[in-house]
Amino acid sequence: MTTTPTGQRGDQPETLAELLDALEGRPALSVAADLDVDLDGHRASVVGYDELVALDLPSLPAALALYRDRPVESMDAAALLSSVGLTAELRVRGVPVARIGDEAAPSALARALGLGPVELVPEGALLALTRRRG
Amino acid sequence: MSDAPDETTTWPELAIGLYDRLTGRNAEITYEFEDMEVDVPSTTGEDPEYAYWRVDGTLTVKAREKE
């Protein structure tokens, strides 16, 4: 196995494709997290369960707004998460509505909607829409 | 400081730097945030838009073997 010394320039990845190449065959990551976050006015919690990282938002509109303003394309996020063995799960008031990354099974519906390699949980979205805040 | 890393200019550089610190030393890194406020740039180029993030809590990352 070859390693890339940190702090040396010239062989550092500058694009996502180069980063994915650099991560090829390397160990996966495990994440434990218990965070309260505010993402541009949307309060959320982030909980890490080793291979799964859950982002819990207070409403479906908040989730859609964050998706619209996401800093990276879903295709890139999926590839990067998969390369380090992580799955991100989007929840609305505790109910899973979508997954992306290593353990996600991308839905035909998500592709048809132009969402990229995202696994949608339709029943979760319905529950999130109909459940009263509590 | 002689061992200070060079300035990171792209997200992939930042990501691989953090990854190498974790896996190169078989480390576990814990970050404790206390109402940390960050303006996150949408790009590393000129005139990026900024998103406001606030983070409070604990994040621990470590390497594990792929299954």
N, CA and C atoms of all chains as a GROMACS GRO file, in nm:
protein
  603
    1MET      N    1   0.085  -0.119   0.000
    1MET     CA    2   0.000   0.000   0.000
    1MET      C    3   0.088   0.124   0.000
    2THR      N    4   0.056   0.217  -0.085
    2THR     CA    5   0.131   0.342  -0.085
    2THR      C    6   0.053   0.447  -0.007
    3THR      N    7   0.125   0.534   0.059
    3THR     CA    8   0.059   0.641   0.133
    3THR      C    9   0.104   0.774   0.079
    4THR      N   10   0.018   0.873   0.094
    4THR     CA   11   0.049   1.006   0.049
    4THR      C   12   0.083   1.092   0.169
    5PRO      N   13   0.207   1.136   0.181
    5PRO     CA   14   0.242   1.217   0.296
    5PRO      C   15   0.158   1.345   0.301
    6THR      N   16   0.111   1.378   0.419
    6THR     CA   17   0.032   1.499   0.434
    6THR      C   18   0.122   1.620   0.428
    7GLY      N   19   0.074   1.725   0.364
    7GLY     CA   20   0.147   1.850   0.367
    7GLY      C   21   0.243   1.867   0.251
    8GLN      N   22   0.257   1.765   0.165
    8GLN     CA   23   0.342   1.782   0.048
    8GLN      C   24   0.254   1.815  -0.070
    9ARG      N   25   0.294   1.916  -0.143
    9ARG     CA   26   0.212   1.957  -0.257
    9ARG      C   27   0.262   1.888  -0.383
   10GLY      N   28   0.184   1.898  -0.486
   10GLY     CA   29   0.225   1.842  -0.613
   10GLY      C   30   0.153   1.712  -0.643
   11ASP      N   31   0.125   1.629  -0.540
   11ASP     CA   32   0.053   1.506  -0.564
   11ASP      C   33  -0.080   1.506  -0.486
   12GLN      N   34  -0.123   1.620  -0.444
   12GLN     CA   35  -0.249   1.631  -0.373
   12GLN      C   36  -0.364   1.635  -0.474
   13PRO      N   37  -0.476   1.568  -0.442
   13PRO     CA   38  -0.588   1.571  -0.536
   13PRO      C   39  -0.651   1.709  -0.543
   14GLU      N   40  -0.683   1.749  -0.662
   14GLU     CA   41  -0.745   1.881  -0.679
   14GLU      C   42  -0.887   1.871  -0.730
   15THR      N   43  -0.925   1.752  -0.774
   15THR     CA   44  -1.062   1.733  -0.821
   15THR      C   45  -1.123   1.615  -0.746
   16LEU      N   46  -1.255   1.606  -0.755
   16LEU     CA   47  -1.322   1.494  -0.689
   16LEU      C   48  -1.275   1.360  -0.747
   17ALA      N   49  -1.256   1.355  -0.877
   17ALA     CA   50  -1.212   1.231  -0.940
   17ALA      C   51  -1.075   1.189  -0.885
   18GLU      N   52  -0.985   1.285  -0.868
   18GLU     CA   53  -0.853   1.254  -0.813
   18GLU      C   54  -0.864   1.211  -0.667
   19LEU      N   55  -0.956   1.274  -0.594
   19LEU     CA   56  -0.977   1.236  -0.454
   19LEU      C   57  -1.028   1.092  -0.446
   20LEU      N   58  -1.123   1.057  -0.533
   20LEU     CA   59  -1.176   0.920  -0.532
   20LEU      C   60  -1.068   0.820  -0.567
   21ASP      N   61  -0.981   0.856  -0.661
   21ASP     CA   62  -0.868   0.769  -0.695
   21ASP      C   63  -0.777   0.750  -0.574
   22ALA      N   64  -0.753   0.859  -0.502
   22ALA     CA   65  -0.663   0.854  -0.386
   22ALA      C   66  -0.722   0.770  -0.273
   23LEU      N   67  -0.854   0.763  -0.267
   23LEU     CA   68  -0.919   0.688  -0.160
   23LEU      C   69  -0.939   0.540  -0.195
   24GLU      N   70  -0.914   0.505  -0.319
   24GLU     CA   71  -0.934   0.367  -0.365
   24GLU      C   72  -0.854   0.268  -0.280
   25GLY      N   73  -0.922   0.168  -0.228
   25GLY     CA   74  -0.855   0.063  -0.152
   25GLY      C   75  -0.814   0.102  -0.011
   26ARG      N   76  -0.852   0.220   0.032
   26ARG     CA   77  -0.814   0.262   0.168
   26ARG      C   78  -0.924   0.225   0.267
   27PRO      N   79  -0.893   0.229   0.397
   27PRO     CA   80  -0.994   0.193   0.497
   27PRO      C   81  -1.117   0.284   0.492
   28ALA      N   82  -1.228   0.229   0.539
   28ALA     CA   83  -1.350   0.308   0.550
   28ALA      C   84  -1.345   0.392   0.677
   29LEU      N   85  -1.444   0.479   0.693
   29LEU     CA   86  -1.450   0.563   0.813
   29LEU      C   87  -1.571   0.524   0.897
   30SER      N   88  -1.559   0.551   1.025
   30SER     CA   89  -1.667   0.530   1.119
   30SER      C   90  -1.693   0.663   1.189
   31VAL      N   91  -1.820   0.700   1.197
   31VAL     CA   92  -1.853   0.832   1.252
   31VAL      C   93  -1.948   0.817   1.370
   32ALA      N   94  -1.911   0.878   1.480
   32ALA     CA   95  -2.003   0.893   1.593
   32ALA      C   96  -2.027   1.043   1.608
   33ALA      N   97  -2.153   1.082   1.613
   33ALA     CA   98  -2.181   1.225   1.619
   33ALA      C   99  -2.306   1.251   1.700
   34ASP      N  100  -2.306   1.361   1.769
   34ASP     CA  101  -2.424   1.410   1.838
   34ASP      C  102  -2.417   1.562   1.830
   35LEU      N  103  -2.476   1.615   1.723
   35LEU     CA  104  -2.459   1.756   1.693
   35LEU      C  105  -2.594   1.825   1.676
   36ASP      N  106  -2.602   1.948   1.723
   36ASP     CA  107  -2.712   2.038   1.687
   36ASP      C  108  -2.655   2.136   1.587
   37VAL      N  109  -2.722   2.151   1.476
   37VAL     CA  110  -2.668   2.239   1.373
   37VAL      C  111  -2.776   2.335   1.323
   38ASP      N  112  -2.730   2.448   1.272
   38ASP     CA  113  -2.816   2.545   1.206
   38ASP      C  114  -2.757   2.564   1.068
   39LEU      N  115  -2.831   2.522   0.967
   39LEU     CA  116  -2.781   2.529   0.829
   39LEU      C  117  -2.859   2.637   0.757
   40ASP      N  118  -2.804   2.756   0.754
   40ASP     CA  119  -2.871   2.868   0.687
   40ASP      C  120  -3.014   2.887   0.736
   41GLY      N  121  -3.031   2.883   0.868
   41GLY     CA  122  -3.163   2.908   0.925
   41GLY      C  123  -3.245   2.784   0.949
   42HIS      N  124  -3.198   2.668   0.904
   42HIS     CA  125  -3.270   2.542   0.926
   42HIS      C  126  -3.203   2.467   1.039
   43ARG      N  127  -3.274   2.455   1.151
   43ARG     CA  128  -3.217   2.382   1.264
   43ARG      C  129  -3.229   2.232   1.238
   44ALA      N  130  -3.126   2.160   1.276
   44ALA     CA  131  -3.126   2.016   1.252
   44ALA      C  132  -3.037   1.949   1.354
   45SER      N  133  -3.048   1.815   1.359
   45SER     CA  134  -2.956   1.741   1.443
   45SER      C  135  -2.884   1.639   1.355
   46VAL      N  136  -2.761   1.610   1.392
   46VAL     CA  137  -2.682   1.511   1.321
   46VAL      C  138  -2.639   1.405   1.422
   47VAL      N  139  -2.674   1.279   1.392
   47VAL     CA  140  -2.634   1.169   1.480
   47VAL      C  141  -2.559   1.067   1.395
   48GLY      N  142  -2.442   1.026   1.442
   48GLY     CA  143  -2.363   0.928   1.371
   48GLY      C  144  -2.369   0.793   1.439
   49TYR      N  145  -2.399   0.688   1.360
   49TYR     CA  146  -2.406   0.551   1.413
   49TYR      C  147  -2.301   0.465   1.342
   50ASP      N  148  -2.177   0.501   1.351
   50ASP     CA  149  -2.066   0.432   1.284
   50ASP      C  150  -2.072   0.448   1.132
   51GLU      N  151  -2.148   0.359   1.066
   51GLU     CA  152  -2.150   0.363   0.919
   51GLU      C  153  -2.262   0.450   0.863
   52LEU      N  154  -2.355   0.490   0.951
   52LEU     CA  155  -2.470   0.569   0.908
   52LEU      C  156  -2.469   0.704   0.980
   53VAL      N  157  -2.486   0.810   0.903
   53VAL     CA  158  -2.495   0.943   0.961
   53VAL      C  159  -2.633   0.998   0.927
   54ALA      N  160  -2.712   1.030   1.029
   54ALA     CA  161  -2.849   1.076   1.008
   54ALA      C  162  -2.860   1.226   1.031
   55LEU      N  163  -2.918   1.294   0.933
   55LEU     CA  164  -2.946   1.437   0.945
   55LEU      C  165  -3.096   1.451   0.961
   56ASP      N  166  -3.139   1.501   1.076
   56ASP     CA  167  -3.281   1.509   1.110
   56ASP      C  168  -3.327   1.654   1.104
   57LEU      N  169  -3.425   1.680   1.016
   57LEU     CA  170  -3.475   1.816   0.997
   57LEU      C  171  -3.617   1.829   1.048
   58PRO      N  172  -3.662   1.952   1.077
   58PRO     CA  173  -3.794   1.969   1.136
   58PRO      C  174  -3.909   1.960   1.036
   59SER      N  175  -3.883   1.973   0.905
   59SER     CA  176  -3.994   1.970   0.809
   59SER      C  177  -3.944   1.928   0.672
   60LEU      N  178  -4.037   1.881   0.588
   60LEU     CA  179  -4.003   1.844   0.452
   60LEU      C  180  -3.960   1.966   0.369
   61PRO      N  181  -4.030   2.082   0.382
   61PRO     CA  182  -3.983   2.200   0.310
   61PRO      C  183  -3.839   2.238   0.346
   62ALA      N  184  -3.802   2.223   0.471
   62ALA     CA  185  -3.664   2.252   0.512
   62ALA      C  186  -3.568   2.156   0.442
   63ALA      N  187  -3.607   2.030   0.433
   63ALA     CA  188  -3.522   1.931   0.365
   63ALA      C  189  -3.507   1.965   0.217
   64LEU      N  190  -3.618   2.005   0.154
   64LEU     CA  191  -3.612   2.040   0.012
   64LEU      C  192  -3.528   2.165  -0.011
   65ALA      N  193  -3.539   2.262   0.080
   65ALA     CA  194  -3.460   2.385   0.067
   65ALA      C  195  -3.311   2.354   0.078
   66LEU      N  196  -3.277   2.268   0.174
   66LEU     CA  197  -3.135   2.232   0.190
   66LEU      C  198  -3.085   2.154   0.070
   67TYR      N  199  -3.170   2.067   0.016
   67TYR     CA  200  -3.128   1.991  -0.102
   67TYR      C  201  -3.102   2.087  -0.219
   68ARG      N  202  -3.191   2.186  -0.233
   68ARG     CA  203  -3.177   2.283  -0.343
   68ARG      C  204  -3.046   2.360  -0.331
   69ASP      N  205  -3.008   2.395  -0.208
   69ASP     CA  206  -2.888   2.477  -0.187
   69ASP      C  207  -2.766   2.394  -0.149
   70ARG      N  208  -2.769   2.264  -0.177
   70ARG     CA  209  -2.660   2.176  -0.134
   70ARG      C  210  -2.528   2.222  -0.195
   71PRO      N  211  -2.418   2.209  -0.118
   71PRO     CA  212  -2.289   2.256  -0.167
   71PRO      C  213  -2.224   2.162  -0.267
   72VAL      N  214  -2.268   2.036  -0.272
   72VAL     CA  215  -2.210   1.942  -0.369
   72VAL      C  216  -2.323   1.869  -0.442
   73GLU      N  217  -2.296   1.827  -0.565
   73GLU     CA  218  -2.394   1.751  -0.642
   73GLU      C  219  -2.417   1.616  -0.576
   74SER      N  220  -2.540   1.565  -0.588
   74SER     CA  221  -2.572   1.439  -0.521
   74SER      C  222  -2.486   1.324  -0.576
   75MET      N  223  -2.454   1.328  -0.704
   75MET     CA  224  -2.369   1.224  -0.763
   75MET      C  225  -2.232   1.224  -0.695
   76ASP      N  226  -2.176   1.342  -0.677
   76ASP     CA  227  -2.044   1.354  -0.613
   76ASP      C  228  -2.051   1.310  -0.467
   77ALA      N  229  -2.157   1.353  -0.398
   77ALA     CA  230  -2.172   1.316  -0.256
   77ALA      C  231  -2.183   1.165  -0.242
   78ALA      N  232  -2.261   1.103  -0.331
   78ALA     CA  233  -2.279   0.957  -0.325
   78ALA      C  234  -2.146   0.886  -0.346
   79ALA      N  235  -2.070   0.931  -0.444
   79ALA     CA  236  -1.942   0.866  -0.475
   79ALA      C  237  -1.845   0.880  -0.359
   80LEU      N  238  -1.842   1.001  -0.301
   80LEU     CA  239  -1.748   1.025  -0.191
   80LEU      C  240  -1.787   0.946  -0.067
   81LEU      N  241  -1.916   0.944  -0.034
   81LEU     CA  242  -1.961   0.867   0.081
   81LEU      C  243  -1.931   0.718   0.062
   82SER      N  244  -1.959   0.667  -0.057
   82SER     CA  245  -1.935   0.524  -0.083
   82SER      C  246  -1.787   0.491  -0.072
   83SER      N  247  -1.702   0.583  -0.114
   83SER     CA  248  -1.558   0.555  -0.113
   83SER      C  249  -1.504   0.541   0.029
   84VAL      N  250  -1.572   0.599   0.126
   84VAL     CA  251  -1.527   0.584   0.265
   84VAL      C  252  -1.625   0.500   0.347
   85GLY      N  253  -1.717   0.429   0.277
   85GLY     CA  254  -1.806   0.334   0.344
   85GLY      C  255  -1.912   0.396   0.432
   86LEU      N  256  -1.954   0.516   0.399
   86LEU     CA  257  -2.055   0.583   0.481
   86LEU      C  258  -2.186   0.602   0.404
   87THR      N  259  -2.296   0.603   0.479
   87THR     CA  260  -2.427   0.632   0.424
   87THR      C  261  -2.487   0.748   0.501
   88ALA      N  262  -2.542   0.844   0.429
   88ALA     CA  263  -2.611   0.956   0.494
   88ALA      C  264  -2.761   0.935   0.480
   89GLU      N  265  -2.833   0.954   0.589
   89GLU     CA  266  -2.978   0.937   0.587
   89GLU      C  267  -3.044   1.068   0.625
   90LEU      N  268  -3.136   1.112   0.540
   90LEU     CA  269  -3.211   1.234   0.570
   90LEU      C  270  -3.340   1.196   0.639
   91ARG      N  271  -3.365   1.256   0.753
   91ARG     CA  272  -3.487   1.228   0.828
   91ARG      C  273  -3.565   1.357   0.849
   92VAL      N  274  -3.696   1.343   0.855
   92VAL     CA  275  -3.781   1.456   0.889
   92VAL      C  276  -3.856   1.419   1.016
   93ARG      N  277  -3.828   1.491   1.121
   93ARG     CA  278  -3.883   1.462   1.254
   93ARG      C  279  -3.870   1.313   1.289
   94GLY      N  280  -3.752   1.262   1.263
   94GLY     CA  281  -3.720   1.124   1.302
   94GLY      C  282  -3.756   1.018   1.201
   95VAL      N  283  -3.828   1.057   1.095
   95VAL     CA  284  -3.870   0.958   0.996
   95VAL      C  285  -3.776   0.961   0.876
   96PRO      N  286  -3.712   0.847   0.841
   96PRO     CA  287  -3.622   0.846   0.724
   96PRO      C  288  -3.698   0.876   0.595
   97VAL      N  289  -3.646   0.968   0.514
   97VAL     CA  290  -3.710   0.998   0.386
   97VAL      C  291  -3.616   0.973   0.267
   98ALA      N  292  -3.485   0.973   0.290
   98ALA     CA  293  -3.393   0.950   0.179
   98ALA      C  294  -3.258   0.906   0.233
   99ARG      N  295  -3.187   0.831   0.149
   99ARG     CA  296  -3.052   0.787   0.184
   99ARG      C  297  -2.961   0.805   0.063
  100ILE      N  298  -2.835   0.828   0.092
  100ILE     CA  299  -2.737   0.840  -0.015
  100ILE      C  300  -2.604   0.785   0.037
  101GLY      N  301  -2.530   0.721  -0.053
  101GLY     CA  302  -2.400   0.670  -0.011
  101GLY      C  303  -2.391   0.519  -0.019
  102ASP      N  304  -2.305   0.462   0.064
  102ASP     CA  305  -2.262   0.322   0.050
  102ASP      C  306  -2.377   0.221   0.056
  103GLU      N  307  -2.467   0.236   0.152
  103GLU     CA  308  -2.573   0.136   0.170
  103GLU      C  309  -2.705   0.177   0.106
  104ALA      N  310  -2.705   0.289   0.036
  104ALA     CA  311  -2.829   0.335  -0.028
  104ALA      C  312  -2.854   0.255  -0.155
  105ALA      N  313  -2.981   0.226  -0.180
  105ALA     CA  314  -3.021   0.159  -0.304
  105ALA      C  315  -3.095   0.262  -0.388
  106PRO      N  316  -3.025   0.328  -0.480
  106PRO     CA  317  -3.087   0.439  -0.554
  106PRO      C  318  -3.220   0.399  -0.619
  107SER      N  319  -3.320   0.488  -0.606
  107SER     CA  320  -3.454   0.460  -0.656
  107SER      C  321  -3.469   0.509  -0.799
  108ALA      N  322  -3.547   0.432  -0.876
  108ALA     CA  323  -3.580   0.476  -1.012
  108ALA      C  324  -3.656   0.608  -1.005
  109LEU      N  325  -3.740   0.621  -0.903
  109LEU     CA  326  -3.818   0.745  -0.888
  109LEU      C  327  -3.727   0.865  -0.868
  110ALA      N  328  -3.623   0.846  -0.786
  110ALA     CA  329  -3.530   0.957  -0.761
  110ALA      C  330  -3.458   0.997  -0.890
  111ARG      N  331  -3.419   0.898  -0.968
  111ARG     CA  332  -3.350   0.929  -1.095
  111ARG      C  333  -3.447   1.001  -1.189
  112ALA      N  334  -3.573   0.953  -1.192
  112ALA     CA  335  -3.671   1.016  -1.280
  112ALA      C  336  -3.695   1.161  -1.239
  113LEU      N  337  -3.684   1.188  -1.110
  113LEU     CA  338  -3.704   1.324  -1.060
  113LEU      C  339  -3.577   1.410  -1.070
  114GLY      N  340  -3.470   1.349  -1.121
  114GLY     CA  341  -3.346   1.424  -1.137
  114GLY      C  342  -3.270   1.443  -1.007
  115LEU      N  343  -3.297   1.356  -0.909
  115LEU     CA  344  -3.231   1.369  -0.779
  115LEU      C  345  -3.097   1.297  -0.774
  116GLY      N  346  -3.067   1.218  -0.878
  116GLY     CA  347  -2.940   1.146  -0.878
  116GLY      C  348  -2.949   1.016  -0.802
  117PRO      N  349  -2.834   0.961  -0.758
  117PRO     CA  350  -2.830   0.829  -0.694
  117PRO      C  351  -2.877   0.832  -0.549
  118VAL      N  352  -3.004   0.862  -0.532
  118VAL     CA  353  -3.064   0.876  -0.399
  118VAL      C  354  -3.168   0.766  -0.380
  119GLU      N  355  -3.170   0.706  -0.262
  119GLU     CA  356  -3.276   0.611  -0.228
  119GLU      C  357  -3.387   0.689  -0.159
  120LEU      N  358  -3.502   0.693  -0.220
  120LEU     CA  359  -3.615   0.762  -0.158
  120LEU      C  360  -3.694   0.663  -0.072
  121VAL      N  361  -3.747   0.711   0.037
  121VAL     CA  362  -3.833   0.630   0.122
  121VAL      C  363  -3.971   0.695   0.116
  122PRO      N  364  -4.052   0.656   0.013
  122PRO     CA  365  -4.179   0.726  -0.011
  122PRO      C  366  -4.270   0.729   0.110
  123GLU      N  367  -4.276   0.615   0.181
  123GLU     CA  368  -4.365   0.612   0.296
  123GLU      C  369  -4.316   0.709   0.405
  124GLY      N  370  -4.186   0.727   0.409
  124GLY     CA  371  -4.130   0.823   0.506
  124GLY      C  372  -4.168   0.964   0.470
  125ALA      N  373  -4.162   0.996   0.340
  125ALA     CA  374  -4.200   1.130   0.296
  125ALA      C  375  -4.348   1.155   0.324
  126LEU      N  376  -4.431   1.052   0.300
  126LEU     CA  377  -4.574   1.066   0.328
  126LEU      C  378  -4.600   1.088   0.476
  127LEU      N  379  -4.530   1.009   0.557
  127LEU     CA  380  -4.545   1.025   0.702
  127LEU      C  381  -4.501   1.164   0.746
  128ALA      N  382  -4.389   1.211   0.688
  128ALA     CA  383  -4.338   1.342   0.725
  128ALA      C  384  -4.437   1.451   0.688
  129LEU      N  385  -4.508   1.431   0.576
  129LEU     CA  386  -4.606   1.531   0.534
  129LEU      C  387  -4.730   1.532   0.621
  130THR      N  388  -4.768   1.412   0.666
  130THR     CA  389  -4.897   1.402   0.734
  130THR      C  390  -4.886   1.406   0.886
  131ARG      N  391  -4.767   1.377   0.938
  131ARG     CA  392  -4.752   1.370   1.083
  131ARG      C  393  -4.759   1.509   1.145
  132ARG      N  394  -4.830   1.520   1.253
  132ARG     CA  395  -4.832   1.648   1.323
  132ARG      C  396  -4.703   1.667   1.398
  133ARG      N  397  -4.664   1.794   1.409
  133ARG     CA  398  -4.545   1.823   1.488
  133ARG      C  399  -4.576   1.795   1.633
  134GLY      N  400  -4.480   1.738   1.698
  134GLY     CA  401  -4.513   1.711   1.834
  134GLY      C  402  -4.403   1.709   1.924
  135MET      N  403   0.641   2.845   1.161
  135MET     CA  404   0.640   2.706   1.206
  135MET      C  405   0.686   2.618   1.090
  136SER      N  406   0.789   2.539   1.109
  136SER     CA  407   0.847   2.468   0.998
  136SER      C  408   0.762   2.352   0.949
  137ASP      N  409   0.681   2.291   1.039
  137ASP     CA  410   0.604   2.175   0.995
  137ASP      C  411   0.459   2.212   0.962
  138ALA      N  412   0.430   2.340   0.950
  138ALA     CA  413   0.295   2.381   0.916
  138ALA      C  414   0.264   2.339   0.772
  139PRO      N  415   0.145   2.282   0.749
  139PRO     CA  416   0.111   2.242   0.614
  139PRO      C  417   0.092   2.363   0.524
  140ASP      N  418   0.112   2.340   0.396
  140ASP     CA  419   0.086   2.446   0.301
  140ASP      C  420  -0.062   2.479   0.299
  141GLU      N  421  -0.094   2.595   0.247
  141GLU     CA  422  -0.232   2.638   0.244
  141GLU      C  423  -0.315   2.545   0.157
  142THR      N  424  -0.431   2.503   0.209
  142THR     CA  425  -0.520   2.418   0.132
  142THR      C  426  -0.610   2.505   0.046
  143THR      N  427  -0.618   2.473  -0.081
  143THR     CA  428  -0.695   2.560  -0.169
  143THR      C  429  -0.818   2.493  -0.230
  144THR      N  430  -0.831   2.360  -0.214
  144THR     CA  431  -0.948   2.293  -0.271
  144THR      C  432  -1.006   2.197  -0.168
  145TRP      N  433  -1.137   2.166  -0.186
  145TRP     CA  434  -1.203   2.072  -0.095
  145TRP      C  435  -1.137   1.934  -0.100
  146PRO      N  436  -1.103   1.881  -0.219
  146PRO     CA  437  -1.036   1.749  -0.220
  146PRO      C  438  -0.905   1.748  -0.143
  147GLU      N  439  -0.828   1.854  -0.151
  147GLU     CA  440  -0.703   1.860  -0.073
  147GLU      C  441  -0.732   1.856   0.076
  148LEU      N  442  -0.833   1.933   0.116
  148LEU     CA  443  -0.870   1.936   0.258
  148LEU      C  444  -0.914   1.798   0.303
  149ALA      N  445  -0.996   1.733   0.219
  149ALA     CA  446  -1.051   1.602   0.256
  149ALA      C  447  -0.940   1.497   0.269
  150ILE      N  448  -0.849   1.493   0.172
  150ILE     CA  449  -0.745   1.389   0.179
  150ILE      C  450  -0.648   1.418   0.293
  151GLY      N  451  -0.628   1.545   0.325
  151GLY     CA  452  -0.543   1.579   0.438
  151GLY      C  453  -0.600   1.528   0.568
  152LEU      N  454  -0.731   1.549   0.588
  152LEU     CA  455  -0.797   1.499   0.710
  152LEU      C  456  -0.796   1.346   0.712
  153TYR      N  457  -0.822   1.287   0.596
  153TYR     CA  458  -0.826   1.140   0.587
  153TYR      C  459  -0.690   1.081   0.622
  154ASP      N  460  -0.583   1.141   0.568
  154ASP     CA  461  -0.448   1.090   0.596
  154ASP      C  462  -0.414   1.100   0.744
  155ARG      N  463  -0.458   1.208   0.807
  155ARG     CA  464  -0.430   1.222   0.951
  155ARG      C  465  -0.497   1.111   1.030
  156LEU      N  466  -0.618   1.075   0.987
  156LEU     CA  467  -0.691   0.970   1.057
  156LEU      C  468  -0.631   0.834   1.034
  157THR      N  469  -0.621   0.798   0.907
  157THR     CA  470  -0.584   0.660   0.876
  157THR      C  471  -0.434   0.637   0.882
  158GLY      N  472  -0.355   0.740   0.854
  158GLY     CA  473  -0.210   0.724   0.855
  158GLY      C  474  -0.157   0.691   0.993
  159ARG      N  475  -0.226   0.738   1.094
  159ARG     CA  476  -0.181   0.713   1.231
  159ARG      C  477  -0.277   0.620   1.305
  160ASN      N  478  -0.368   0.558   1.231
  160ASN     CA  479  -0.467   0.473   1.294
  160ASN      C  480  -0.537   0.547   1.407
  161ALA      N  481  -0.569   0.672   1.381
  161ALA     CA  482  -0.614   0.761   1.488
  161ALA      C  483  -0.766   0.764   1.500
  162GLU      N  484  -0.809   0.822   1.608
  162GLU     CA  485  -0.949   0.857   1.627
  162GLU      C  486  -0.949   1.005   1.661
  163ILE      N  487  -1.022   1.083   1.583
  163ILE     CA  488  -1.022   1.228   1.606
  163ILE      C  489  -1.160   1.269   1.656
  164THR      N  490  -1.161   1.340   1.768
  164THR     CA  491  -1.286   1.391   1.823
  164THR      C  492  -1.286   1.543   1.818
  165TYR      N  493  -1.392   1.596   1.759
  165TYR     CA  494  -1.409   1.741   1.754
  165TYR      C  495  -1.523   1.777   1.850
  166GLU      N  496  -1.497   1.874   1.936
  166GLU     CA  497  -1.604   1.924   2.024
  166GLU      C  498  -1.633   2.067   1.984
  167PHE      N  499  -1.753   2.090   1.934
  167PHE     CA  500  -1.792   2.223   1.887
  167PHE      C  501  -1.879   2.290   1.994
  168GLU      N  502  -1.848   2.413   2.023
  168GLU     CA  503  -1.933   2.490   2.115
  168GLU      C  504  -1.985   2.611   2.040
  169ASP      N  505  -2.103   2.597   1.986
  169ASP     CA  506  -2.166   2.705   1.909
  169ASP      C  507  -2.069   2.765   1.807
  170MET      N  508  -2.004   2.679   1.734
  170MET     CA  509  -1.912   2.726   1.631
  170MET      C  510  -1.991   2.782   1.512
  171GLU      N  511  -1.957   2.903   1.472
  171GLU     CA  512  -2.026   2.966   1.358
  171GLU      C  513  -1.930   2.971   1.240
  172VAL      N  514  -1.978   2.926   1.125
  172VAL     CA  515  -1.894   2.921   1.004
  172VAL      C  516  -1.972   2.978   0.886
  173ASP      N  517  -1.905   3.059   0.806
  173ASP     CA  518  -1.961   3.099   0.677
  173ASP      C  519  -1.896   3.008   0.573
  174VAL      N  520  -1.976   2.918   0.519
  174VAL     CA  521  -1.922   2.817   0.428
  174VAL      C  522  -1.929   2.867   0.284
  175PRO      N  523  -1.814   2.880   0.218
  175PRO     CA  524  -1.817   2.928   0.079
  175PRO      C  525  -1.869   2.821  -0.016
  176SER      N  526  -1.941   2.864  -0.116
  176SER     CA  527  -1.996   2.769  -0.213
  176SER      C  528  -1.888   2.719  -0.308
  177THR      N  529  -1.776   2.791  -0.316
  177THR     CA  530  -1.668   2.752  -0.406
  177THR      C  531  -1.538   2.812  -0.353
  178THR      N  532  -1.426   2.757  -0.400
  178THR     CA  533  -1.298   2.815  -0.361
  178THR      C  534  -1.253   2.923  -0.460
  179GLY      N  535  -1.335   2.947  -0.561
  179GLY     CA  536  -1.301   3.050  -0.660
  179GLY      C  537  -1.333   3.190  -0.609
  180GLU      N  538  -1.335   3.283  -0.701
  180GLU     CA  539  -1.362   3.422  -0.664
  180GLU      C  540  -1.511   3.444  -0.642
  181ASP      N  541  -1.542   3.537  -0.552
  181ASP     CA  542  -1.678   3.581  -0.523
  181ASP      C  543  -1.776   3.467  -0.494
  182PRO      N  544  -1.742   3.379  -0.399
  182PRO     CA  545  -1.836   3.272  -0.367
  182PRO      C  546  -1.954   3.326  -0.287
  183GLU      N  547  -2.064   3.253  -0.289
  183GLU     CA  548  -2.173   3.283  -0.196
  183GLU      C  549  -2.141   3.207  -0.067
  184TYR      N  550  -2.196   3.257   0.045
  184TYR     CA  551  -2.166   3.194   0.174
  184TYR      C  552  -2.295   3.146   0.240
  185ALA      N  553  -2.288   3.026   0.295
  185ALA     CA  554  -2.398   2.974   0.375
  185ALA      C  555  -2.355   2.982   0.522
  186TYR      N  556  -2.449   3.022   0.608
  186TYR     CA  557  -2.418   3.033   0.751
  186TYR      C  558  -2.448   2.900   0.820
  187TRP      N  559  -2.348   2.843   0.885
  187TRP     CA  560  -2.365   2.720   0.961
  187TRP      C  561  -2.328   2.745   1.107
  188ARG      N  562  -2.406   2.690   1.197
  188ARG     CA  563  -2.368   2.690   1.339
  188ARG      C  564  -2.369   2.544   1.385
  189VAL      N  565  -2.268   2.505   1.459
  189VAL     CA  566  -2.253   2.365   1.500
  189VAL      C  567  -2.224   2.359   1.649
  190ASP      N  568  -2.296   2.270   1.718
  190ASP     CA  569  -2.276   2.253   1.861
  190ASP      C  570  -2.285   2.104   1.894
  191GLY      N  571  -2.182   2.049   1.956
  191GLY     CA  572  -2.186   1.908   1.991
  191GLY      C  573  -2.054   1.839   1.963
  192THR      N  574  -2.060   1.707   1.952
  192THR     CA  575  -1.938   1.626   1.940
  192THR      C  576  -1.942   1.539   1.814
  193LEU      N  577  -1.828   1.531   1.748
  193LEU     CA  578  -1.812   1.448   1.628
  193LEU      C  579  -1.683   1.368   1.643
  194THR      N  580  -1.693   1.237   1.631
  194THR     CA  581  -1.575   1.150   1.638
  194THR      C  582  -1.564   1.068   1.510
  195VAL      N  583  -1.447   1.070   1.450
  195VAL     CA  584  -1.424   0.997   1.324
  195VAL      C  585  -1.303   0.907   1.342
  196LYS      N  586  -1.316   0.783   1.295
  196LYS     CA  587  -1.201   0.692   1.299
  196LYS      C  588  -1.208   0.599   1.178
  197ALA      N  589  -1.095   0.534   1.150
  197ALA     CA  590  -1.089   0.442   1.038
  197ALA      C  591  -1.140   0.305   1.082
  198ARG      N  592  -1.195   0.230   0.987
  198ARG     CA  593  -1.237   0.092   1.015
  198ARG      C  594  -1.213   0.012   0.888
  199GLU      N  595  -1.207  -0.119   0.903
  199GLU     CA  596  -1.188  -0.205   0.786
  199GLU      C  597  -1.317  -0.211   0.705
  200LYS      N  598  -1.305  -0.208   0.574
  200LYS     CA  599  -1.422  -0.223   0.489
  200LYS      C  600  -1.470  -0.366   0.496
  201GLU      N  601  -1.605  -0.383   0.494
  201GLU     CA  602  -1.660  -0.519   0.503
  201GLU      C  603  -1.668  -0.582   0.365
   0.00000   0.00000   0.00000
